[in-house]
Amino acid sequence: MSPPHFTRTRDNYLISTDPTLLSPTSIAAAFAHPSMYWCTPLPLPKLQLLLSSSLCLGLYRSTAAHSQPIGLGTGPKPEQIGLARLVTDNVTFAYLTDVYVVEEEQGKGLGTWLTRCVGEVLEGMEGLRRAMLVTGEGGKEGFYERELGMERLVQGRKGLVVMNRLGKGAAEMLKD
């Protein structure tokens, strides 16, 4: 039995792990944008496999008036404007990647909100031993330290930094 979907709303925005809300065509367009320096576009079948094999937090904007909370029920799907993808076994390990908010929605605090929601999901993983990410351009290291409690593990080539956060399931000898 899979856990219930994580869902948060704020104003006309929704963050959800419900995979039926994901828009592969919107994600493909984002992956093709020059600001997504860490990835290259994928053929749609490969992208769909990638999404179905991950725990994705989609960020959505409401496109119409809804009688129910946005994104829920039988109405139109909300417009996807961002993503945070966790490659995970859903118990002990999670790797955060492909975090973005489309350019026209940036500057509204949505990326911070999305990242904090990732933190909530990680906190809910009782057996989590470790969460990791790789970051680079733009000085995001301090952001991930502050918002997710990540610590620098390794400085890699081309300015990339590998970061790590221990979870509730980490061995005591690894904790401070």
trRosetta pair geometry for C-beta under 8 A, 3 or more apart (Angstrom, degrees):
i j d omega theta_ij theta_ji phi_ij phi_ji
3 124 8.0 134 174 144 162 128
5 16 5.8 22 159 -171 122 93
5 17 4.9 -167 -154 69 78 85
5 18 4.4 17 -139 -66 157 79
6 15 7.6 -32 121 122 95 92
6 16 6.8 169 89 -146 60 44
6 17 4.5 63 40 -2 89 118
6 57 7.0 -40 84 -108 123 99
6 117 7.1 138 144 -179 127 102
6 120 7.0 148 -157 105 134 112
6 121 5.5 -68 -52 -90 170 98
6 124 7.6 -177 -88 27 123 159
7 14 7.0 -23 -160 -167 89 97
7 15 7.1 161 -150 88 41 58
7 16 4.6 9 -107 -106 81 90
7 17 7.5 -111 -59 21 62 72
7 18 7.1 22 -78 -22 106 108
7 69 7.9 96 154 122 133 142
7 71 7.6 -170 -142 91 119 131
7 72 7.6 51 -156 -66 159 116
8 14 7.4 155 84 -157 49 50
8 15 4.8 1 55 55 94 103
8 16 7.7 -167 27 -68 54 58
8 113 7.8 -153 109 170 136 105
8 117 5.6 -138 21 -107 141 122
8 120 7.8 100 -46 47 137 160
9 13 6.8 156 -157 86 58 54
9 14 5.2 -20 -103 -102 79 70
9 15 7.8 -165 -76 23 35 66
9 69 5.7 -125 -48 -165 156 114
9 70 6.4 134 -124 40 123 98
10 13 5.1 -15 67 63 81 103
10 113 6.4 -90 17 -153 158 155
12 61 6.1 40 123 -161 98 72
12 62 4.2 -103 -173 30 93 113
12 70 6.7 98 -162 -49 57 157
13 59 6.8 -10 -172 -172 109 85
13 60 6.7 152 -158 81 59 52
13 61 5.9 -31 -101 -99 73 59
13 62 7.4 -115 -70 -11 28 83
13 70 7.7 -158 142 71 4 150
13 81 8.0 -77 -128 48 102 130
13 110 6.5 -139 -145 -118 162 111
13 113 7.8 80 111 100 144 154
14 21 7.9 -98 110 -172 130 159
14 58 8.0 13 107 102 90 89
14 59 7.5 159 84 -156 51 41
14 60 4.4 -15 61 61 97 105
14 61 8.0 -171 21 -74 79 16
14 62 7.2 94 -14 -57 106 81
14 69 7.5 120 -102 154 120 95
14 70 4.8 -142 -44 95 127 107
14 71 4.4 -174 133 -9 173 140
14 78 5.7 124 33 39 128 167
15 57 5.6 10 -177 178 101 102
15 58 7.0 172 -148 83 52 46
15 59 5.4 -15 -98 -100 82 67
15 60 7.5 175 -79 18 33 77
15 113 7.1 -162 -35 133 140 101
15 114 6.1 174 -108 -110 135 69
15 117 4.8 -90 128 -97 156 175
16 21 5.6 59 80 34 129 154
16 57 7.2 159 77 -151 20 60
16 58 5.8 -20 63 57 74 93
16 60 7.2 -12 18 6 103 122
16 71 5.9 -173 -12 143 149 152
17 55 6.1 -15 -146 -174 121 85
17 56 6.6 143 -139 77 65 50
17 57 5.7 -38 -79 -94 75 62
17 58 7.6 150 -98 12 24 79
17 121 7.2 119 -62 -107 135 134
18 21 4.8 71 90 -1 102 110
18 58 7.6 -69 59 32 68 120
18 71 7.3 150 48 159 139 116
19 22 5.5 -28 -162 0 54 119
19 51 7.0 134 -146 150 104 102
19 52 7.0 76 -160 -108 147 62
19 56 6.7 94 -103 46 77 111
21 58 5.4 -163 102 65 109 152
21 60 6.5 -74 167 -55 127 146
21 71 5.6 14 -114 -157 141 111
21 77 6.0 163 -139 -151 68 107
21 78 6.9 8 -159 45 116 90
21 80 7.4 140 146 -77 85 102
22 27 6.9 -3 -177 -29 97 133
22 51 5.7 154 152 -172 162 141
22 56 6.0 46 -88 96 130 149
22 58 5.4 -156 -91 -70 69 139
22 80 6.8 53 -150 -91 42 148
22 83 8.0 58 -129 -108 97 116
23 26 3.8 47 101 15 120 115
23 27 6.4 157 89 -14 65 84
23 58 7.8 112 10 -145 76 138
23 77 7.3 144 -69 131 106 140
23 79 7.7 -19 -15 -157 158 44
23 80 4.1 -157 27 8 116 135
24 27 5.5 -57 -142 41 34 111
24 28 6.0 40 156 -25 68 104
24 44 6.0 88 142 -149 131 87
24 47 5.3 126 -157 115 106 120
24 48 5.5 -19 -103 -78 151 80
24 51 6.4 -119 -93 -6 94 154
25 28 5.6 -48 -144 34 31 114
25 29 6.6 34 154 -20 62 103
25 44 7.5 -5 -82 -112 67 115
26 29 5.7 -53 -151 34 32 112
26 30 6.5 32 150 -18 64 105
26 79 7.5 150 -101 -175 152 69
26 80 4.2 144 90 71 156 115
26 81 7.8 -70 175 -71 137 31
27 30 5.6 -53 -150 36 35 113
27 31 6.3 36 152 -20 67 105
27 47 6.4 160 98 -178 116 128
27 51 7.1 123 62 -76 170 128
27 80 6.9 -40 -50 127 77 148
27 83 6.0 49 -113 -40 104 154
28 31 5.7 -53 -146 36 31 112
28 32 6.5 28 154 -18 63 108
28 41 6.2 58 -168 -148 79 95
28 42 6.9 -113 -118 58 88 72
28 44 6.4 -36 -74 -91 149 74
28 47 5.6 -61 -79 -81 95 173
29 32 5.8 -60 -151 37 31 111
29 33 7.0 47 147 -40 62 96
30 33 5.6 -40 -157 6 38 119
30 36 6.2 103 150 -50 71 142
30 83 7.2 155 81 14 161 118
30 100 5.7 154 175 96 130 148
30 102 6.3 -102 -102 -87 108 85
31 36 5.5 -122 -137 113 35 163
31 39 5.2 -71 -149 112 92 126
31 40 7.2 37 161 121 102 19
31 41 5.1 129 110 -102 105 55
31 42 6.5 -23 125 8 161 83
31 47 7.5 -148 8 -110 156 125
31 98 7.8 -25 -92 -135 97 112
32 36 7.5 55 40 46 15 130
32 41 4.3 24 -82 -74 87 119
33 36 5.2 90 68 1 82 101
33 102 8.0 150 -37 -130 166 73
33 103 7.4 -162 -172 -26 150 112
34 37 7.4 23 169 -74 55 71
35 100 7.6 123 110 -138 110 122
35 103 6.6 149 -8 -70 157 106
36 39 5.2 -41 152 49 110 97
36 100 6.3 -32 -93 -82 100 150
37 136 7.6 -102 90 78 125 134
37 137 6.4 36 50 20 153 140
38 97 7.9 -137 123 -162 139 95
38 134 7.9 154 -142 97 142 108
38 136 7.0 155 -76 20 113 129
39 98 6.7 37 -44 -99 150 90
42 46 4.4 -118 173 91 114 115
42 47 4.4 147 88 -61 118 86
42 50 6.7 71 84 -8 171 142
43 46 4.9 83 61 12 81 106
43 47 7.0 -154 92 -8 37 91
44 47 5.5 -56 -141 39 32 113
44 48 6.2 35 160 -21 67 104
45 48 5.8 -52 -147 35 31 112
45 49 6.6 33 153 -18 63 103
46 49 5.7 -53 -152 35 34 113
46 50 6.4 39 149 -22 65 105
47 50 5.4 -50 -148 34 34 116
47 51 6.4 31 154 -17 66 105
48 51 5.8 -53 -146 38 31 110
48 52 6.2 26 158 -15 66 110
49 52 6.0 -59 -141 41 28 106
49 53 6.1 19 160 -13 64 115
50 53 6.1 -71 -149 41 23 105
50 54 6.4 4 159 -9 62 121
50 85 7.9 -2 152 -159 99 154
51 54 6.1 -75 -145 42 28 104
51 56 5.9 -13 -151 -35 82 148
51 85 7.7 -99 -113 -119 61 124
53 87 7.6 13 123 -129 92 82
54 85 4.8 8 156 -170 150 100
54 86 6.2 151 -176 73 90 47
54 87 5.4 -54 -114 -89 98 57
54 88 7.3 89 -149 18 60 78
55 85 7.5 139 75 -163 48 53
55 86 4.3 -22 67 67 99 107
55 88 5.3 -19 9 36 119 124
55 90 6.7 128 -53 -88 132 87
55 94 7.5 -50 45 -128 128 111
55 121 7.2 167 138 173 133 144
56 83 6.1 -33 -164 -156 104 101
56 84 7.4 149 -159 78 55 47
56 85 5.1 -19 -106 -108 79 75
56 86 7.4 -162 -75 26 33 70
57 83 7.0 139 79 -161 59 48
57 84 4.5 -4 56 58 109 96
57 85 7.7 -151 26 -74 68 33
57 86 7.5 57 -12 -9 94 101
57 114 6.4 149 116 -162 125 87
57 117 5.7 154 -165 112 151 121
57 118 6.1 -132 11 -77 154 76
57 121 6.8 -134 -65 -28 126 150
58 80 5.6 -65 -168 -125 114 105
58 82 7.3 136 -171 85 48 59
58 83 5.9 -20 -112 -103 56 74
59 80 7.1 96 74 -159 54 64
59 81 5.5 -74 109 73 95 77
59 82 3.2 -1 51 64 131 104
59 83 6.6 -126 15 -55 88 32
59 84 7.7 70 -30 -7 105 86
59 101 6.4 -39 82 -107 157 85
59 110 6.2 103 -172 171 145 115
59 114 5.2 -50 -70 -92 130 124
60 70 7.0 -167 106 136 117 118
60 71 5.7 111 76 -78 153 126
60 77 7.8 -106 -143 164 142 77
60 78 3.6 87 161 107 128 124
60 79 6.2 142 -159 71 78 41
60 80 5.5 -46 -98 -96 79 47
60 81 6.4 128 -124 15 25 85
61 78 6.1 178 76 176 30 104
61 79 4.9 -24 61 65 88 101
61 81 5.1 48 -14 -17 104 136
61 105 6.9 -145 -53 -101 131 138
62 65 8.0 63 158 -91 127 24
62 66 6.4 -112 -144 -7 123 116
62 70 4.2 -96 -87 -119 108 141
62 71 7.8 -106 -91 -34 78 78
62 78 5.3 -58 -97 -121 42 110
62 79 7.8 22 110 20 3 85
63 76 6.2 -77 72 110 113 130
63 78 6.0 161 -2 -140 88 51
63 79 4.9 99 -57 -25 115 103
64 75 6.9 -144 80 169 123 123
64 76 5.4 76 20 44 134 128
66 69 7.0 -3 111 123 134 11
66 70 5.2 155 22 -93 151 58
66 71 8.0 -41 -95 0 171 38
66 72 7.9 106 168 52 143 71
66 73 7.2 150 -168 47 112 131
66 75 5.3 -170 -122 57 94 166
67 73 7.5 -71 68 86 84 176
67 75 7.5 155 26 -53 80 137
68 72 5.0 -106 131 88 122 97
68 73 4.0 123 40 -26 151 139
68 75 7.0 -176 39 1 101 122
69 72 4.8 39 72 23 88 126
69 73 8.0 142 53 -10 60 106
70 78 5.2 63 167 -72 107 133
71 77 7.1 36 -124 -152 66 57
71 78 4.7 -48 -74 -2 87 122
80 83 7.3 25 -180 -58 114 94
81 101 6.4 23 137 -157 89 71
81 102 4.8 -94 -162 17 75 113
81 105 4.8 61 169 -7 135 160
81 110 7.5 -24 108 155 119 160
82 99 8.0 14 -179 -173 100 57
82 100 5.7 -154 -140 100 75 57
82 101 4.0 -17 -94 -103 128 61
82 102 6.5 -124 -65 -7 71 70
82 105 7.0 -112 -41 84 110 140
82 110 6.3 170 -14 138 158 121
82 111 7.3 -152 -141 -90 150 66
82 114 5.8 -99 129 -80 139 156
83 98 5.8 -28 109 134 116 101
83 99 7.1 -144 98 -124 61 33
83 100 6.0 16 48 48 81 82
84 96 6.6 -20 -178 -155 98 99
84 98 7.2 153 -141 92 29 71
84 99 4.6 20 -110 -108 81 86
84 114 5.3 157 -27 160 125 109
84 115 6.9 157 -94 -88 151 50
84 117 7.5 153 39 79 144 101
84 118 5.0 -94 138 -71 153 121
85 96 7.4 136 79 -156 50 49
85 97 5.4 -38 76 75 100 75
85 98 4.2 20 21 60 120 117
85 99 7.5 -141 19 -61 66 57
86 94 4.7 -22 -165 -161 114 108
86 95 6.9 138 -159 65 57 43
86 96 5.8 -26 -99 -94 72 62
86 97 7.9 139 -98 24 26 70
86 118 7.1 155 -59 -143 113 99
86 121 7.1 -142 -25 115 155 140
87 94 7.2 141 71 -159 47 51
87 95 4.3 -17 58 59 100 103
87 97 6.4 18 -10 17 107 118
88 93 6.2 -177 -138 97 65 61
88 94 4.1 -6 -95 -105 113 76
88 95 7.1 -172 -66 21 64 63
88 125 7.9 -106 -167 -108 143 153
89 92 5.9 -4 66 41 124 79
89 93 5.4 55 15 47 104 90
90 125 7.3 -150 -175 -124 43 114
91 125 7.0 164 -148 -168 19 103
91 127 4.6 -13 179 79 79 132
91 128 7.5 -172 147 -73 33 50
91 169 7.8 32 155 -16 73 172
92 127 5.3 -57 -78 131 68 100
92 128 6.3 144 -146 -126 28 31
92 129 4.5 15 -172 2 89 105
92 130 7.5 23 156 27 74 72
92 167 7.9 -178 -158 59 46 138
92 169 5.8 -102 -121 97 77 148
93 128 7.4 141 -68 -144 20 69
93 129 6.3 -22 -71 52 70 97
93 130 5.8 0 -116 67 76 83
93 131 7.5 152 -163 -89 46 45
93 132 7.9 -11 -166 8 90 100
94 122 6.2 -136 54 -107 153 94
94 125 6.9 166 -29 1 130 171
94 128 6.6 -27 0 -132 109 115
94 130 7.8 -165 37 104 63 51
94 131 4.5 -13 70 -115 98 88
94 132 7.6 170 93 26 53 61
95 131 7.4 175 -82 -161 29 59
95 132 5.2 -20 -113 69 75 91
95 133 6.8 141 -168 -85 61 51
96 99 6.6 17 164 -44 102 117
96 118 6.2 60 -117 -172 131 145
96 131 6.5 41 -21 175 103 105
96 132 7.2 -165 21 91 77 39
96 133 4.1 -30 65 -85 99 112
96 148 7.8 -84 -7 -130 164 167
97 133 6.8 175 -68 -134 57 82
97 134 7.5 17 -100 38 92 88
99 111 7.4 91 157 -151 106 94
99 114 7.0 152 -156 118 99 127
99 115 6.9 47 -157 -83 144 89
99 118 7.8 -45 -103 -47 124 152
101 105 5.3 -111 167 90 103 105
101 106 5.4 136 98 -83 113 73
101 110 5.0 128 -124 94 148 115
101 111 4.7 -111 -8 -68 131 89
101 114 6.8 -176 -65 -2 106 147
102 105 5.2 67 67 19 83 105
102 106 7.5 -134 97 -32 39 85
103 106 5.7 -41 -153 1 35 118
105 108 6.1 -65 176 21 67 129
105 110 5.7 -16 146 27 108 156
106 110 7.5 -111 -108 45 37 107
106 111 7.0 18 -126 -26 78 120
109 112 5.1 -52 -164 42 68 115
109 113 5.9 73 138 -25 83 102
110 113 5.5 -54 -145 39 35 114
110 114 6.1 39 154 -22 67 104
111 114 5.6 -50 -144 35 31 113
111 115 6.3 30 155 -17 63 106
112 115 5.7 -56 -148 38 30 110
112 116 6.3 31 153 -19 65 105
112 143 7.9 -114 -101 -161 84 109
112 147 6.5 -144 -148 -105 75 140
113 116 5.7 -54 -147 36 30 111
113 117 6.5 34 152 -20 63 103
114 117 5.6 -54 -154 34 32 113
114 118 6.8 38 146 -22 63 98
115 118 5.4 -44 -154 28 38 116
115 119 6.8 43 146 -19 63 100
115 143 7.4 -41 -177 154 176 104
115 144 7.5 -122 -160 -104 136 65
115 147 4.7 31 126 143 126 147
115 148 6.5 -95 173 -49 100 103
116 119 5.3 -47 -155 32 39 118
116 120 6.7 45 146 -21 65 97
116 147 6.0 -99 -72 -164 69 103
117 120 5.4 -44 -151 30 40 115
117 121 6.6 41 150 -19 65 100
118 121 5.7 -54 -153 35 34 112
118 122 6.4 34 150 -18 67 105
118 148 6.7 -27 97 -99 110 119
119 122 5.6 -53 -145 37 32 111
119 123 6.3 35 154 -21 65 105
119 147 6.5 -136 -44 154 135 75
119 148 5.2 -151 -85 -111 101 68
119 149 7.6 106 -129 9 115 96
120 123 5.6 -53 -148 35 31 113
120 124 6.5 30 153 -19 63 107
121 124 5.7 -60 -154 35 31 113
121 125 7.1 35 149 -28 63 100
122 125 5.8 -51 -157 20 38 113
122 128 6.1 95 -169 -125 74 174
122 131 5.3 -24 -131 -57 133 155
122 148 7.3 65 27 -152 155 99
122 165 7.2 36 168 96 153 137
122 167 6.6 -128 174 -104 93 113
125 128 3.8 77 105 -45 113 113
125 167 6.3 -37 91 -160 104 149
125 168 7.6 175 97 30 64 107
125 169 7.9 -72 130 -3 87 119
126 168 5.7 -65 -161 81 44 140
126 169 6.8 85 132 -53 51 104
127 167 7.6 46 117 115 29 131
127 168 7.2 -65 -83 82 11 96
127 169 4.0 51 -172 -71 44 150
128 131 6.5 -1 -177 -44 127 94
128 167 2.9 -92 108 167 97 169
128 168 5.9 73 53 33 84 77
128 169 5.3 152 63 21 29 107
128 170 7.8 -19 115 -36 63 80
129 166 7.1 -49 169 -151 48 71
129 167 5.6 -7 8 48 4 104
129 169 4.6 -68 -67 95 64 98
129 170 4.8 113 -155 -85 62 61
129 171 7.5 23 -141 -14 107 69
130 164 6.2 -30 -161 -160 105 97
130 165 7.1 143 -157 76 55 49
130 166 6.0 -34 -98 -111 68 50
130 167 6.3 -125 -52 3 20 96
130 170 6.4 89 -59 -90 73 106
131 148 7.4 -108 103 170 136 123
131 150 7.7 -92 98 -95 99 93
131 164 7.3 144 80 -158 50 47
131 165 4.6 -12 60 59 98 101
131 167 6.3 92 -18 -52 92 108
132 153 7.7 -26 -131 0 105 144
132 162 6.7 -10 -169 -174 111 88
132 163 6.6 155 -156 85 59 54
132 164 5.2 -15 -102 -100 82 67
132 165 7.6 -169 -74 22 39 69
133 144 6.4 -131 66 -146 140 152
133 148 7.9 60 4 85 137 161
133 150 6.5 -50 35 -118 110 152
133 162 7.8 169 89 -153 39 49
133 163 5.2 -11 61 59 83 102
134 156 7.5 -11 -145 17 113 143
134 160 5.6 2 -178 -175 106 111
134 161 7.0 159 -156 78 58 43
134 162 5.5 -26 -100 -98 80 62
134 163 7.4 169 -92 16 28 78
135 140 4.5 -122 -174 82 138 116
135 141 5.8 177 84 -73 133 63
135 144 6.1 -166 -29 -11 152 145
135 160 7.2 157 83 -152 30 63
135 161 5.4 -21 64 59 80 95
135 163 6.5 11 9 -4 106 123
136 140 7.6 28 52 32 32 113
136 158 7.0 -7 -139 119 130 90
136 159 5.2 91 -157 106 86 95
136 160 4.7 -37 -87 -97 101 64
136 161 6.9 166 -85 13 45 75
137 140 7.8 45 86 -4 41 105
137 159 6.7 73 -70 107 57 139
139 142 6.4 -8 164 20 89 106
139 143 7.6 102 123 -12 70 102
140 143 4.8 -56 -159 40 60 122
140 144 5.9 54 147 -19 86 102
141 144 6.2 -61 -151 39 28 103
141 145 6.4 32 151 -21 64 106
141 152 6.5 17 -159 -76 123 107
141 161 5.3 13 -93 67 118 161
141 163 7.0 170 -135 -70 78 131
142 145 5.4 -50 -146 34 34 116
142 146 6.2 29 157 -15 67 108
143 146 6.0 -62 -150 40 26 107
143 147 5.9 -2 166 3 66 118
144 147 6.2 -60 -122 51 29 95
144 148 5.2 -27 -167 36 68 115
144 150 4.3 -16 141 38 101 137
144 163 5.7 94 116 107 140 171
145 148 7.6 -50 -90 57 6 72
145 149 7.2 23 -167 -134 43 16
145 150 5.5 -94 -86 67 45 74
145 151 6.9 72 -116 -89 91 44
145 152 7.9 -28 -77 -32 113 80
145 163 7.7 -123 -68 -144 70 137
148 165 6.0 -107 142 -51 95 154
149 165 5.1 92 96 -129 89 122
150 163 3.9 41 168 158 125 126
150 164 6.5 127 -155 57 78 22
150 165 4.9 -76 -96 -52 57 102
151 163 6.4 157 73 -157 28 81
151 164 5.8 -37 62 66 81 77
151 165 6.9 130 9 -84 77 58
152 155 7.1 12 -177 -58 123 77
152 161 5.7 -57 -128 -174 98 118
152 162 7.6 95 -161 76 58 53
152 163 5.8 -48 -97 -102 41 78
153 162 4.6 -55 63 102 108 97
153 163 6.3 166 2 -113 89 21
153 164 4.7 67 -50 -8 122 117
154 161 7.2 168 87 -156 51 51
154 162 4.3 19 49 40 95 116
155 160 7.8 139 -169 85 48 50
155 161 5.7 -24 -110 -105 59 78
156 159 7.9 -5 77 81 72 18
156 160 4.0 -27 67 79 115 99
156 161 6.8 -165 16 -81 85 24
156 162 6.3 81 -31 -23 114 94
157 160 6.5 13 66 28 47 104
166 170 3.9 -18 -169 -35 107 164
166 174 5.9 168 -112 121 143 116
166 175 6.1 -163 114 -89 159 77
167 170 5.7 136 56 -28 54 94
170 174 4.9 -97 166 73 113 128
170 175 6.0 128 100 -55 119 93
171 174 5.0 89 68 1 83 104
171 175 7.7 -157 97 -10 46 87
172 175 5.7 -57 -153 30 42 112
